[in-house]
């Protein structure tokens, strides 16, 4: 007879938002709204900033692809 003597895993913690991700998303939304209300070069710069904020948000979500570059023995 096999008896499982392992302790059960702790309860899963409640879902907590990733504030780093949501701060980049909020910055992108603000930049898009500001670009919509302006025109010309300012709107172009704000759209470029919104694109940069979206790229930062994506980099927060995706895992690092550095491989073993950070590995030290």
C-alpha positions as CSV (number, residue, x, y, z in Angstrom):
1,X,0.0,0.0,0.0
2,X,1.3,3.4,-0.9
3,X,0.7,6.3,1.5
4,X,1.2,9.8,0.4
5,X,2.9,11.7,3.2
6,X,3.6,14.9,1.3
7,X,2.2,18.1,2.7
8,X,-0.4,19.7,0.5
9,X,0.7,22.8,-1.4
10,X,-0.2,26.2,0.1
11,X,-3.4,27.8,-1.1
12,X,-3.0,29.8,-4.2
13,X,-2.9,33.5,-3.4
14,X,-5.5,35.8,-4.7
15,X,-4.9,37.4,-8.1
16,X,-3.0,40.6,-7.9
17,X,-2.6,43.0,-10.8
18,X,0.8,43.6,-12.3
19,X,1.1,47.3,-11.7
20,X,4.2,47.6,-13.8
21,X,2.3,46.4,-16.8
22,X,-0.8,48.5,-16.1
23,X,1.3,51.7,-15.7
24,X,2.7,51.2,-19.2
25,X,-0.8,50.5,-20.6
26,X,-2.2,53.6,-18.9
27,X,0.7,55.7,-20.2
28,X,0.0,54.4,-23.7
29,X,-3.7,55.3,-23.4
30,X,-3.0,58.8,-22.2
31,X,-0.5,59.3,-25.0
32,X,-3.1,58.1,-27.6
33,X,-5.8,60.4,-26.2
34,X,-3.5,63.3,-26.1
35,X,-2.4,62.6,-29.7
36,X,-6.0,62.5,-30.8
37,X,-6.6,66.0,-29.4
38,X,-3.6,67.6,-31.0
39,X,-2.3,67.8,-34.5
40,X,0.9,68.0,-36.5
41,X,4.3,67.1,-35.1
42,X,3.1,66.9,-31.5
43,X,0.6,64.2,-32.4
44,X,3.3,62.3,-34.3
45,X,5.6,62.4,-31.2
46,X,2.8,61.3,-28.9
47,X,1.9,58.4,-31.2
48,X,5.6,57.4,-31.2
49,X,5.6,57.6,-27.4
50,X,2.5,55.5,-27.2
51,X,4.1,52.8,-29.4
52,X,7.2,52.9,-27.1
53,X,4.9,52.5,-24.1
54,X,3.2,49.5,-25.7
55,X,6.5,47.9,-26.5
56,X,7.5,48.4,-22.8
57,X,4.3,46.7,-21.7
58,X,5.0,43.8,-24.0
59,X,8.5,43.4,-22.6
60,X,7.1,43.3,-19.1
61,X,4.7,40.4,-20.0
62,X,7.1,38.3,-22.1
63,X,10.0,36.4,-20.4
64,X,13.6,37.4,-20.8
65,X,15.1,35.6,-23.8
66,X,18.7,36.2,-22.7
67,X,19.2,32.4,-22.2
68,X,22.3,31.7,-20.1
69,X,23.8,35.1,-20.6
70,X,23.1,36.0,-17.0
71,X,24.4,32.6,-15.7
72,X,27.5,32.7,-13.6
73,X,29.2,29.7,-11.9
